[in-house]
Amino acid sequence: MRVVVTFILRLWVDPQTQQPGWEGQVECVRDGARTHVYSAEDLVRFIEAETGVSREYTHSQDKETRQ
């Protein structure tokens, strides 16, 4: 059964840095857990931890579905 998990993402963008820089905060609405993120990997790790699903698992599921 599918479960909807909602996240709120707040980003602060600094366009004046050499590379456009950003940092943010992500919050899981279900349980109120939140963390600061400084990269896309930080965001993915938080979502994986909150949902219990990793990218490796979902990619293997996608491959099975396509076959």
VMD Tcl script that builds the backbone (N, CA, C; Angstrom):
set m [mol new atoms 201]
animate dup $m
set s [atomselect $m all]
$s set {name element resname resid chain x y z} {
  {N N MET 1 A 0.838 -1.173 0.000}
  {CA C MET 1 A 0.000 0.000 0.000}
  {C C MET 1 A 0.888 1.244 0.000}
  {N N ARG 2 A 0.501 2.226 -0.792}
  {CA C ARG 2 A 1.258 3.470 -0.874}
  {C C ARG 2 A 0.907 4.381 0.294}
  {N N VAL 3 A 1.896 5.102 0.756}
  {CA C VAL 3 A 1.721 6.054 1.848}
  {C C VAL 3 A 2.268 7.395 1.383}
  {N N VAL 4 A 1.532 8.447 1.598}
  {CA C VAL 4 A 1.992 9.784 1.237}
  {C C VAL 4 A 2.747 10.371 2.425}
  {N N VAL 5 A 3.972 10.806 2.180}
  {CA C VAL 5 A 4.773 11.477 3.200}
  {C C VAL 5 A 5.069 12.871 2.659}
  {N N THR 6 A 4.720 13.895 3.418}
  {CA C THR 6 A 4.866 15.272 2.965}
  {C C THR 6 A 6.068 15.920 3.640}
  {N N PHE 7 A 6.843 16.649 2.827}
  {CA C PHE 7 A 8.008 17.369 3.324}
  {C C PHE 7 A 7.867 18.840 2.970}
  {N N ILE 8 A 8.373 19.700 3.851}
  {CA C ILE 8 A 8.459 21.133 3.578}
  {C C ILE 8 A 9.939 21.448 3.414}
  {N N LEU 9 A 10.283 22.103 2.318}
  {CA C LEU 9 A 11.673 22.468 2.040}
  {C C LEU 9 A 11.766 23.982 1.956}
  {N N ARG 10 A 12.647 24.553 2.764}
  {CA C ARG 10 A 12.912 25.991 2.735}
  {C C ARG 10 A 14.344 26.179 2.252}
  {N N LEU 11 A 14.530 27.032 1.250}
  {CA C LEU 11 A 15.872 27.272 0.708}
  {C C LEU 11 A 16.248 28.734 0.847}
  {N N TRP 12 A 17.507 28.970 1.195}
  {CA C TRP 12 A 18.091 30.296 1.197}
  {C C TRP 12 A 19.171 30.281 0.126}
  {N N VAL 13 A 18.991 31.093 -0.906}
  {CA C VAL 13 A 19.900 31.103 -2.048}
  {C C VAL 13 A 20.754 32.359 -1.982}
  {N N ASP 14 A 22.061 32.197 -2.211}
  {CA C ASP 14 A 22.986 33.327 -2.240}
  {C C ASP 14 A 23.573 33.432 -3.645}
  {N N PRO 15 A 22.982 34.259 -4.510}
  {CA C PRO 15 A 23.445 34.348 -5.894}
  {C C PRO 15 A 24.773 35.095 -6.047}
  {N N GLN 16 A 25.291 35.692 -4.969}
  {CA C GLN 16 A 26.509 36.479 -5.072}
  {C C GLN 16 A 27.780 35.665 -4.851}
  {N N THR 17 A 27.655 34.395 -4.564}
  {CA C THR 17 A 28.837 33.555 -4.383}
  {C C THR 17 A 29.349 33.107 -5.742}
  {N N GLN 18 A 30.598 32.589 -5.769}
  {CA C GLN 18 A 31.194 32.113 -7.024}
  {C C GLN 18 A 30.261 31.125 -7.714}
  {N N GLN 19 A 29.916 30.075 -7.016}
  {CA C GLN 19 A 28.885 29.157 -7.492}
  {C C GLN 19 A 27.622 29.585 -6.781}
  {N N PRO 20 A 26.508 29.632 -7.476}
  {CA C PRO 20 A 25.304 29.966 -6.707}
  {C C PRO 20 A 25.183 29.021 -5.515}
  {N N GLY 21 A 25.246 29.588 -4.327}
  {CA C GLY 21 A 25.218 28.780 -3.116}
  {C C GLY 21 A 23.836 28.764 -2.498}
  {N N TRP 22 A 23.578 27.724 -1.760}
  {CA C TRP 22 A 22.306 27.626 -1.070}
  {C C TRP 22 A 22.460 26.765 0.164}
  {N N GLU 23 A 21.541 26.937 1.062}
  {CA C GLU 23 A 21.377 26.041 2.202}
  {C C GLU 23 A 19.892 26.009 2.488}
  {N N GLY 24 A 19.482 25.046 3.264}
  {CA C GLY 24 A 18.054 24.939 3.492}
  {C C GLY 24 A 17.710 24.177 4.746}
  {N N GLN 25 A 16.429 24.043 4.932}
  {CA C GLN 25 A 15.894 23.255 6.036}
  {C C GLN 25 A 14.769 22.403 5.462}
  {N N VAL 26 A 14.764 21.136 5.809}
  {CA C VAL 26 A 13.703 20.235 5.368}
  {C C VAL 26 A 13.008 19.690 6.605}
  {N N GLU 27 A 11.693 19.600 6.508}
  {CA C GLU 27 A 10.884 19.132 7.636}
  {C C GLU 27 A 9.915 18.059 7.154}
  {N N CYS 28 A 9.814 16.995 7.915}
  {CA C CYS 28 A 8.840 15.944 7.641}
  {C C CYS 28 A 7.568 16.304 8.403}
  {N N VAL 29 A 6.487 16.514 7.682}
  {CA C VAL 29 A 5.236 16.942 8.305}
  {C C VAL 29 A 4.682 15.862 9.230}
  {N N ARG 30 A 4.869 14.604 8.862}
  {CA C ARG 30 A 4.300 13.486 9.631}
  {C C ARG 30 A 4.732 13.508 11.095}
  {N N ASP 31 A 6.046 13.688 11.336}
  {CA C ASP 31 A 6.524 13.606 12.723}
  {C C ASP 31 A 7.246 14.860 13.209}
  {N N GLY 32 A 7.351 15.877 12.359}
  {CA C GLY 32 A 7.976 17.128 12.765}
  {C C GLY 32 A 9.490 17.115 12.764}
  {N N ALA 33 A 10.100 16.005 12.347}
  {CA C ALA 33 A 11.564 15.939 12.287}
  {C C ALA 33 A 12.054 16.946 11.258}
  {N N ARG 34 A 13.168 17.598 11.569}
  {CA C ARG 34 A 13.726 18.560 10.613}
  {C C ARG 34 A 15.234 18.588 10.721}
  {N N THR 35 A 15.862 19.045 9.658}
  {CA C THR 35 A 17.311 19.170 9.641}
  {C C THR 35 A 17.711 20.244 8.646}
  {N N HIS 36 A 18.912 20.774 8.829}
  {CA C HIS 36 A 19.477 21.694 7.847}
  {C C HIS 36 A 20.155 20.882 6.758}
  {N N VAL 37 A 20.062 21.364 5.532}
  {CA C VAL 37 A 20.698 20.691 4.402}
  {C C VAL 37 A 21.581 21.689 3.666}
  {N N TYR 38 A 22.717 21.175 3.211}
  {CA C TYR 38 A 23.679 22.009 2.498}
  {C C TYR 38 A 23.992 21.451 1.118}
  {N N SER 39 A 23.356 20.325 0.777}
  {CA C SER 39 A 23.571 19.708 -0.534}
  {C C SER 39 A 22.361 18.841 -0.869}
  {N N ALA 40 A 22.269 18.481 -2.131}
  {CA C ALA 40 A 21.190 17.578 -2.552}
  {C C ALA 40 A 21.323 16.232 -1.845}
  {N N GLU 41 A 22.546 15.797 -1.619}
  {CA C GLU 41 A 22.768 14.525 -0.908}
  {C C GLU 41 A 22.222 14.582 0.519}
  {N N ASP 42 A 22.407 15.718 1.197}
  {CA C ASP 42 A 21.832 15.872 2.544}
  {C C ASP 42 A 20.316 15.704 2.494}
  {N N LEU 43 A 19.696 16.317 1.500}
  {CA C LEU 43 A 18.245 16.236 1.352}
  {C C LEU 43 A 17.798 14.799 1.108}
  {N N VAL 44 A 18.485 14.111 0.201}
  {CA C VAL 44 A 18.131 12.720 -0.117}
  {C C VAL 44 A 18.303 11.828 1.110}
  {N N ARG 45 A 19.390 12.007 1.856}
  {CA C ARG 45 A 19.614 11.187 3.057}
  {C C ARG 45 A 18.486 11.372 4.079}
  {N N PHE 46 A 18.046 12.607 4.256}
  {CA C PHE 46 A 16.954 12.868 5.202}
  {C C PHE 46 A 15.668 12.187 4.741}
  {N N ILE 47 A 15.344 12.320 3.470}
  {CA C ILE 47 A 14.123 11.699 2.944}
  {C C ILE 47 A 14.206 10.184 3.063}
  {N N GLU 48 A 15.356 9.610 2.749}
  {CA C GLU 48 A 15.531 8.160 2.896}
  {C C GLU 48 A 15.322 7.731 4.348}
  {N N ALA 49 A 15.888 8.489 5.277}
  {CA C ALA 49 A 15.761 8.136 6.695}
  {C C ALA 49 A 14.307 8.229 7.163}
  {N N GLU 50 A 13.586 9.231 6.689}
  {CA C GLU 50 A 12.199 9.423 7.122}
  {C C GLU 50 A 11.235 8.432 6.481}
  {N N THR 51 A 11.545 7.986 5.277}
  {CA C THR 51 A 10.623 7.079 4.583}
  {C C THR 51 A 11.028 5.624 4.712}
  {N N GLY 52 A 12.290 5.383 5.074}
  {CA C GLY 52 A 12.768 4.006 5.155}
  {C C GLY 52 A 13.012 3.383 3.798}
  {N N VAL 53 A 13.067 4.210 2.758}
  {CA C VAL 53 A 13.290 3.719 1.396}
  {C C VAL 53 A 14.543 4.379 0.848}
  {N N SER 54 A 15.456 3.567 0.316}
  {CA C SER 54 A 16.683 4.121 -0.250}
  {C C SER 54 A 16.574 4.209 -1.762}
  {N N ARG 55 A 17.431 5.026 -2.360}
  {CA C ARG 55 A 17.458 5.158 -3.821}
  {C C ARG 55 A 17.784 3.838 -4.480}
  {N N GLU 56 A 18.668 3.046 -3.879}
  {CA C GLU 56 A 19.029 1.757 -4.464}
  {C C GLU 56 A 17.803 0.864 -4.561}
  {N N TYR 57 A 16.969 0.880 -3.542}
  {CA C TYR 57 A 15.756 0.064 -3.532}
  {C C TYR 57 A 14.790 0.527 -4.622}
  {N N THR 58 A 14.573 1.829 -4.708}
  {CA C THR 58 A 13.609 2.321 -5.689}
  {C C THR 58 A 14.117 2.118 -7.105}
  {N N HIS 59 A 15.423 2.262 -7.335}
  {CA C HIS 59 A 15.964 2.043 -8.678}
  {C C HIS 59 A 15.824 0.580 -9.079}
  {N N SER 60 A 16.047 -0.333 -8.167}
  {CA C SER 60 A 15.908 -1.747 -8.513}
  {C C SER 60 A 14.441 -2.076 -8.772}
  {N N GLN 61 A 13.522 -1.450 -8.050}
  {CA C GLN 61 A 12.094 -1.659 -8.287}
  {C C GLN 61 A 11.707 -1.138 -9.670}
  {N N ASP 62 A 12.248 0.027 -10.063}
  {CA C ASP 62 A 11.962 0.587 -11.382}
  {C C ASP 62 A 12.438 -0.348 -12.481}
  {N N LYS 63 A 13.617 -0.925 -12.313}
  {CA C LYS 63 A 14.159 -1.838 -13.320}
  {C C LYS 63 A 13.277 -3.070 -13.465}
  {N N GLU 64 A 12.806 -3.601 -12.351}
  {CA C GLU 64 A 11.938 -4.780 -12.398}
  {C C GLU 64 A 10.623 -4.455 -13.094}
  {N N THR 65 A 10.109 -3.264 -12.869}
  {CA C THR 65 A 8.843 -2.862 -13.470}
  {C C THR 65 A 8.976 -2.750 -14.988}
  {N N ARG 66 A 10.123 -2.257 -15.456}
  {CA C ARG 66 A 10.335 -2.062 -16.892}
  {C C ARG 66 A 10.534 -3.370 -17.634}
  {N N GLN 67 A 11.009 -4.399 -16.958}
  {CA C GLN 67 A 11.322 -5.659 -17.642}
  {C C GLN 67 A 10.096 -6.461 -17.939}
}
mol reanalyze $m
mol bondsrecalc $m
mol representation Tube
mol addrep $m
